[in-house]
Amino acid sequence: MKFTRKKYRLLMAFFMLGLSLNAQQIDAGKLQNGDLLFSEPVSGRLSEAIDQVTQTHKQTHFSHVGMAILENDAVYVLHASAEGGTCQVTLDQFLHPNGDSTQVTVYRLKPAFQKAIAPAIAKAKNLLGKPYNFSYVLSDTSHYCSEFIYRGFEEDSIFVLNPMTFKNPATSTFSPAWVAHYEKLSMDIPEGLPGCNPNGMAASEKLERLGLLIRPTL
């Protein structure tokens, strides 16, 4: 079969596409201390509501975040969950909350900011055992997922707080899920108060996106 210039260009295009796809994935065995694991919404109105009202121009769809740590040749994740509060879990437990599977994207602090990782891990470990912050109002006694990560890196000012909104961007009205959530808590929706969220953190210029997390190659 004659190998034409057109076929050569097509072959190279497929080759470059393959390189691009590989660059968008990271093996779990390549995770490092301080890598941030952002997960897509799992089933549940509140997870979907978090994603809906925290969209950024980068169009990520994250509703949860945790921080990877390496101990005894294994990967663990420090995070705050509705079920366990601030806790340390195995990577497998983080990937399969409540028995569901979730897609996780890995981000890493750029080299200029990696000196903040060790203190952040130490701070996060000191915050383990606190309940989950269902109000999403910043607190010293309970923490939601992105607040927990923010607190870890707070002394090095890695992330910033912004006014929170709970309004559907398409309608500029409060999402029914948030109305029901705060009615259950018997409190006003904390619109405009300072806070943070996974989509906003992922948009930080201090992070680089490594790609979708895949299982280690055995």
N, C-alpha and C positions, 0 to 999 in steps of 0.2 A: 504494500500500500504506500502510495506516494505521500511523503511527509511535507505538506505545503506550509507556507508561512501562515496562512489562516488557521490551520490546525495547530501550529505551534503557539500562536497567540491564544487560541482557545484553551490549550493545555496549560499554558502559563496562568491564564485567568483562573482555572480550577485549582491550580497549585496555590496561588495567592489567596484564594477564598479559603482553602483548607488551613493555611497559616493563620488567617484572620479568625476563623472559628476556633482554632486551638488557642489563640491568644485570648479568647474570651472565656476560657475555662481555667480553673485552678484545682489541682488535685488536693484533697484534704491532707495528704502527707506533706504538702508544701506550706501549710499554714505556719504562721509565726506568732509569737507573743504579741498581743495588742491588735491583731487583725480584727476588724469589725465585720460582723456577720449580719447582713440585713436580709430579712425574710419577707416574702410576699404575704398578703392577707390569707389567712386560713378561714374556714367556714365560721361565720358569726357576723352579726350585723355591726358590732362595735369595731371589729377589725376592718371591715369595709368602710365604716364611717371615718376611721382614723386616716386611711389612705385617701379618701375622697376630699377631705378638707385640708390636707397637708401637701398637695401636689406642688411641684416646683417646675421651673422652665425646663429642667432636665427630664421630666416625665418619668420618674421612677415610681414604683408602686409598692412601697414598703410600709408595713405596719408594725414591725418589731425589729429590735437590734440587740445584739449581744457582743461580748468581747472574748476572743479566743485566748487561751493560755495553754502552755505546754508543761505537763508535769508527768514524770515517770514514763516518758516515751508515749504518752497519750495526750489527746486533745480534749480539753474541757472548755466550757463556755460560762462566763459570768454574765448573768442577765437578771432582769426583774420580770417575773411573770405573774399573771393574775392568780395562778394556783399556788405557786411556791414563794412569792415575794422575791426578795433579792437572794439569789442562790447560785451555786456552782453545780452544773450538770455535765454529763458526758456529751460529746458532740452528737451522738446518735439520739439522745433524748431531746436535744435542741432541734434536730432535724425532723423529729416525729412527735410534735406536741399533741398530747391527747390521742395518740395513735395515728394522727394524720401525717401526711408527708408535705413538706413545704419546700419551696425553691429558695435557695440562699445565694446571695451575691456577696462576694468578698471585696472589702475595701481595705487599703493599708495607708497608714500615715506616710506622707512623703519624707524622705531622709532628713530634711531640715527640722522635722518635728518629732522624730522618733525617740528623742531623749525624754519625752513626756510619758513613754509607755510604762517603764518600770514604776514610777510613782503612781501612775493611774491604776495599775494592777494592785498595788499595795493599798491604795485608798479604797478601791472597789471591794477588796477582801475585807476591809474593816467595816464595810457597810452591809456585809452579808447577814441575813437573818431578819431583816426589816420587812414589814408587810408591804403589799402592793398599794400604790397610791391611786385609788380609783377616782379621786377628785381631779387629778391632773394639775392641781395647784401646787407649786413648789413647796416642799416640806423637808424638814430635817429628820422626821420620824418614819416616813414611808416614801417609796420611790416608784415611779413608772419606768418603763424600759429605757427611753432615751434620757430621762432625767438621771437615771443611775449611771449611764455612760458619761453624761455631762459632768456629774459630780466627780467621777474618777479623774477626768482631765481638767477640772475646774482651775486648779492652781496654775496650770500652764496656759490657760485661756485658749484651748484648742477649739472649743465650740462656743457659740454665742446664743443668747436667749433672744427671742423675738415675741411680739404680741401674738397670742394664740387666737385662732378663729375656729369656730365650730359650725360655720355656715356653709351650706352647699354652694360652691362657686358658680354653679349654673343658675341658681335661683336667688342667691343672697339671703336665704332663710335658713334657720336652724334645721339640720337634718333630724328627722323623727327619731332616729336612734339616739342622738344626743339629748333630745328633749326627754325621752323616756329614761335615759341613764341618770340625768340630774334630778328628775322628779323622784326617782327611787332613792337618791341620796339626800333629798329634801334640801337642795341648795340651788342657787342661781347658776346658770351656765357662766363659767368664768371667761367670757369673751373679752379679749384685749389684754388679759394678764400675761406676764412674761412666762415663756415656756419653750419647749423644744420638741422635735419630733423626728422620726427616722428619715423621712424624705428630705427634711431640711439638713440633717447631718450629712446625708449622702451627697448633698450638693456642695459641701464645703470644699474650697480650693486647697485645703490642707491634706485632702485625701486623694488617692488614686484608685481607680476601679481595676481590680485584677480579673474579675470575671465570675461566672457561675461556679459554685462549688460542686466538685464531682468526687466520687469515692476514690480512696487510694488504690493505685494499681497493685494488685497482689502478685 
